[in-house]
């Protein structure tokens, strides 16, 4: 009987810890800095780091002006803008089947990065 009481107390404590004053469940916080796409997405601040980290622009291995794999240049805004406006960038990172899946590592970009790129494209892919 004592074990049952202990588990009841533990479960009750967990339930109480996971509720607000009005009895609403607390929404979990996103891990890390979160994904805020409510503001204007900046090419320099938001898009360049994604390109550098995920598309080979940083290490001169894939889509740089020097190597231009698939004639796609992603280390300068003009190149990113070209594939953004023709639909290939979003198609390749969402893996919709209309372009080569990117990145080639076989690991899809995080949804946050995809959402930032999508919003930037929808805002006209500005050089900001």
C-alpha positions as CSV (number, residue, x, y, z in Angstrom):
1,X,0.0,0.0,0.0
2,X,2.9,2.4,0.7
3,X,4.3,2.0,-2.8
4,X,0.9,2.9,-4.3
5,X,0.8,6.0,-2.1
6,X,4.3,7.0,-3.2
7,X,3.5,6.7,-6.9
8,X,0.3,8.6,-6.4
9,X,2.2,11.5,-4.7
10,X,4.8,11.5,-7.5
11,X,2.2,11.5,-10.3
12,X,0.3,14.2,-8.6
13,X,3.4,16.3,-8.2
14,X,4.3,15.9,-11.9
15,X,0.8,16.9,-12.9
16,X,0.8,19.9,-10.7
17,X,4.2,21.0,-11.9
18,X,3.0,20.8,-15.5
19,X,0.0,23.1,-15.1
20,X,-0.6,26.8,-14.9
21,X,-2.8,28.5,-12.4
22,X,-5.8,28.1,-14.6
23,X,-5.2,24.4,-15.0
24,X,-3.9,24.7,-18.6
25,X,-1.0,22.5,-19.6
26,X,2.3,24.4,-19.9
27,X,3.6,24.4,-23.5
28,X,7.1,23.1,-23.8
29,X,9.7,25.6,-24.7
30,X,11.7,25.1,-27.9
31,X,15.2,23.7,-27.4
32,X,18.0,26.2,-28.1
33,X,17.3,29.7,-29.2
34,X,14.1,28.8,-30.8
35,X,12.9,29.5,-34.3
36,X,11.5,33.0,-34.8
37,X,10.3,33.7,-38.3
38,X,7.9,36.5,-37.2
39,X,10.4,39.2,-38.2
40,X,11.9,40.1,-41.5
41,X,14.4,37.4,-42.5
42,X,17.8,38.8,-43.3
43,X,20.0,37.4,-46.0
44,X,23.2,38.3,-44.1
45,X,22.0,37.3,-40.7
46,X,19.7,34.3,-41.3
47,X,20.4,32.9,-44.8
48,X,24.2,33.1,-45.1
49,X,24.8,31.0,-42.0
50,X,22.5,28.3,-43.3
51,X,24.2,28.3,-46.7
52,X,27.6,28.2,-45.1
53,X,26.8,25.4,-42.7
54,X,24.6,23.2,-44.9
55,X,25.4,23.8,-48.5
56,X,29.2,23.6,-48.7
57,X,29.7,27.4,-49.3
58,X,31.9,27.7,-46.2
59,X,34.4,25.0,-47.0
60,X,34.7,25.5,-50.8
61,X,33.5,22.0,-51.4
62,X,30.1,22.3,-53.2
63,X,28.3,25.4,-54.3
64,X,30.9,28.1,-54.4
65,X,31.9,30.4,-57.2
66,X,35.0,28.3,-57.6
67,X,33.3,24.9,-57.8
68,X,29.7,25.6,-58.6
69,X,28.4,22.0,-58.4
70,X,25.4,21.7,-60.7
71,X,26.1,25.3,-61.8
72,X,24.5,26.4,-58.5
73,X,26.5,29.1,-56.6
74,X,25.5,29.6,-53.0
75,X,28.4,31.6,-51.6
76,X,27.2,35.0,-53.0
77,X,23.7,36.6,-52.8
78,X,23.3,36.7,-56.6
79,X,23.7,32.9,-56.8
80,X,21.4,32.2,-53.9
81,X,18.8,34.6,-55.3
82,X,18.9,32.9,-58.7
83,X,17.9,29.5,-57.3
84,X,15.6,31.1,-54.8
85,X,13.5,32.9,-57.4
86,X,13.4,30.0,-59.9
87,X,12.1,27.6,-57.2
88,X,15.1,25.2,-57.1
89,X,16.3,26.2,-53.7
90,X,13.1,25.5,-51.9
91,X,12.4,22.4,-53.9
92,X,15.8,20.9,-53.1
93,X,15.7,21.6,-49.4
94,X,12.1,20.5,-48.9
95,X,12.8,17.3,-50.9
96,X,9.6,17.7,-52.9
97,X,10.9,15.6,-55.8
98,X,11.2,18.5,-58.3
99,X,14.9,19.1,-57.8
100,X,17.9,17.2,-56.4
101,X,17.6,16.6,-52.7
102,X,20.0,18.8,-50.7
103,X,22.1,18.7,-48.8
104,X,23.6,15.6,-50.2
105,X,24.6,14.3,-46.8
106,X,21.2,12.6,-46.7
107,X,20.1,14.6,-43.7
108,X,17.3,17.1,-44.4
109,X,17.7,20.7,-43.1
110,X,16.0,21.4,-39.8
111,X,12.4,22.7,-40.3
112,X,13.4,26.0,-38.8
113,X,16.0,26.6,-41.5
114,X,13.6,25.6,-44.2
115,X,11.0,28.0,-42.8
116,X,13.5,30.9,-42.7
117,X,14.5,30.2,-46.3
118,X,10.8,29.9,-47.3
119,X,10.0,33.2,-45.7
120,X,13.0,35.0,-47.1
121,X,12.0,33.8,-50.6
122,X,8.4,34.9,-50.0
123,X,9.7,38.3,-49.1
124,X,11.3,38.6,-52.5
125,X,14.8,37.1,-51.5
126,X,16.2,40.5,-50.7
127,X,19.9,41.3,-50.3
128,X,19.5,42.6,-46.8
